[in-house]
Amino acid sequence: MESLSGVSELSRPATNPIRASVQVEEALTKMGVPRVAANLRIRRDWRELVSGPWRDRARPLVVEEGCLVVEVGSPMDATRLSYGAAGLVEQLNAALGSQVVHRIRTQVARSWHTDNKTPGQK
């Protein structure tokens, strides 16, 4: 079947859709860009990749040259994470199956100072 743009559509049943983010991740990996794919996976699957307190207390922002930048809700959380960073790095790399993250840098959410909410809290 031809699509409007002239490119053949895949014949995939509507009952078995693939999330676009998964398709992008697979394409990037096949293109030899595994770091970008890992970055997308960390952001998308954070709660599945991380256990313990940082699962809910930190939010991944970006991985740049092996440094994972995470947002936390308070200066106290930033200090605590600095002491537990090695364990979190180990946990993430084990879950990802590669040494993507080498260190972690924290930043305190700006909203913390005005409304005392943790990252992602509404």
Secondary structure by P-SEA (a helix, b strand, c coil): cccccccccccccccbbbbaaaaaaaaaaaacaaaaaaaaaaaaccccccccccccccccccccccbbbbbbccaaaaaaaaaaaaaaaaaaaaaaccccccbbbbbccccccccccccccc
